[in-house]
Amino acid sequence: MLYKNALFYGFWLLLTTALAYWFSYPLDIFSRHHFFGASDTSLGLWVLNWQLSQMSAGNFDQLFTGNAFYPLDRPIYFNASTFSIALLTLPVFLSTKDPYICYGVAVFFSYILSSLGMLLLARSLKLDYVASLLAALIFAFSESRHGFSSYAHLLTIQWMPFGLFFIHKYFDGGRQIFLYWASFFYLIQITASAYHGIFFSIILLLVVCVLVCQKDNFWGKKFALDVVPPMLIVGIIASIYFIPYFQEAHEFGFKRSIAEQSVYGAPLVTFFSLPSSYFFGSWTSHLRHIDGGTSPGYLPILLTTAALLTLRRTTPIKFLISLKLKIFAIGVILLTPIVWFLKSSVATLGGQIYSDLYLHQQVVNTAIFTPLFLVAIGYFFTTEFFRKIYQGLRAEFLFILYFSIAILAFVISLGPVVKLYGNHHIMINPIATFLYYVFPGMSSIRAISRMSTLIPLGLGITAGIAYKIIKDRLDKPYLKKIFSFSVLFFLLLQIYPAKGLFAPYNQPTQEIPEEYSWLKQAPSGPVLEWPISKSFIGDAVYLERSIVHQKKLVNGYAAFEWDGRKKLAELTDLSNNRALLSLYAFGVRYLVVHRTRGDFPQWAGKNIGEFYQVKVFNNALVYLNKNAKTNFLQPNFIDRFSISVENINDKNRLVLRFNSPSVHYVSKNKKLLRVKVNWK
């Protein structure tokens, strides 16, 4: 038995390591990475480096500050939380002082740990070796993870299986220590990725409720005494950690509209696209989503479907429908084509009630078809086909539980509005819409399609159970071996990634530009780099390069854009008086002007106002303002201001101007003015 275990786990480790290398390349632990460039990845690297640097220096009060978006105090809160990633990679940083290596370690080992956690979970659920390996590979190397394989915080889902492992241990044995372990892994997960922390909280709530209801006489004094202490610990730590994020979001108005979240919901056709594998990727690449792949892969879907059909009973469970419900359903079906025929009149009426309807042409279509599709879905649950499947599943509790996890993750990932393909809406998603308004943190999520990452968490277990069910029904040993080999072969064929040794990665220049090495040695002071990108992401390269000099940076890039940076992005000629007043207000000490289209701007002379040229590099000019001082807005700023109305594009705009003819000011806080306007 010991030899068999060693052989199995050795094979698992070898296979998982190889796949982890292919999936994480070039951010694996074997390749050397030096520069990300203007990309979203730079943001995660900057957050990780800042927190690692402060922890290694013992500056624990600076962990959630940051050096971007000067003069703001806490720009870290504009971004995804990655604290536990920094904490776990701290030993690597202390020995290397290289954030790129730490980032690569976080990415690479997320695959290893995801596979390990799912393997342990599957084994604890009594799945055999092959079924457990199947579950581990499906979860760890899913298509959705391949789509953002360079984003450490989005890849960090490895603590979920560990949490579920200890939840099951508690409900099987009743020992409270398992709840403390589950709480520990839950806290690691939510502090590593707020995205997946919210998603996992929804899944965990479902799992706990189902497990509690499944146990007879489980409610009682013992259960309360077991659950309350770890819940208090989790609640206190999570509150301390996340309340500042919510405060910052509230102050600066960081909230995703339901329309924006709907855009990033996954269309239905994306779930039928083949994975980005070397062999199949190009066949259905046109079905992929704007935010990456969402398909859990064909094999787990086929195995789960086969199990559903295999378990189906010949005698369905009885289900009675009242006559009123039947009449209501028929009425909806008959009314839909009539309303569709009169949709122009419906749109006009809706426009009179809600003036913004004309901006969203598909709102009317969605409102018309939603009742019809909801009735159709409800009818499906009453069909004899579904009732036979449900009757067969009642004996497979674990299959139902994890199939429910996959279905819930699928439904939420569609977004508040279900789309067939592209941005073509067909119906309102009542579950996702309800969670948007009710569940804490859901309204701050943009790419709701990333919930699809948790579909393999459910389908991995259901595929393993399905494999076991089908294998047990094969009566000949050689058929079982052929089936096992075919399943694993097809899985490896499906997940073999479309990148790796055959597609070498071209590393950007490894040399640090001279201007950043010079800034590193210069006295402290805020830095502004020009040009300031109007697309926002263009400043990501400045953010990454600030890792070198570690000075306060007026530029910045984050999940949300600060209004102060928006104002600066409007400046194209820094030599005019308005631009200079803005630079003085921000307290810019070092102005770094880069070449654009091969040349420096014409206004970049020996001096720009009070900025004097102190260093000339091949691709940058560095200016110094020795008298730099930030002009913060005074508390009594509202005492004197003027009001005017400007007509722009046939729209009247109320403009408030504060009297500061020779000085501009900057504020760390967003000022909300309560102004009542009576138009005549």
Secondary structure, DSSP 8 states (H G I E B T S, - for coil): -HHHHHHHHHHHHHHHHHHHHHHHTTSSSSS------SSTHHHHHHHHHHHHHHHHHT-GGGTT--SSSTT-S-GGGGS---HHHHHHHHHHHHHH--HHHHHHHHHHHHHHHHHHHHHHHHHHTT--HHHHHHHHHHHHT-HHHHHTTT-HHHH--THHHHHHHHHHHHHHH--THHHHHHHHHHHHHHHH-HHHHHHHHHHHHHHHHHHHHHSTT--SHHHHHHHHHHHHHHHHHHHHHHHHHHHHHHHHT----HHHHHHTS--GGGGGS--SBTTTTTTSGGG-BTTB-----HHHHHHHHHHHHHH--SS-------HHHHHHHHHHHHHHHHHHHTHHHHHHHHHHH-GGGGG-THHHHHHHHHHHHHHHHHHHTTSHHHHHHHHHHTT-HHHHHHHHHHHHHHHHHT-SEEESSTT-EEEE-HHHHHHHHHSTTGGG-S-GGGGGGGHHHHHHHHHHHHHHHHHHH--SHHHHHHHHHHHHHHHHHHHSBS-BTTB-------S--HHHHHHHHS----EEEES--TTSGGGHHHHHHHHHH---BS----SS--HHHHHHHT---TTSHHHHHHHHHHT--EEEEE-BTTB--TT--SEETTEEEEEE-SSEEEEE-TT----B--TTGGGSEEEEEEEETTEEEEEEEES-SS---B-SS-----------
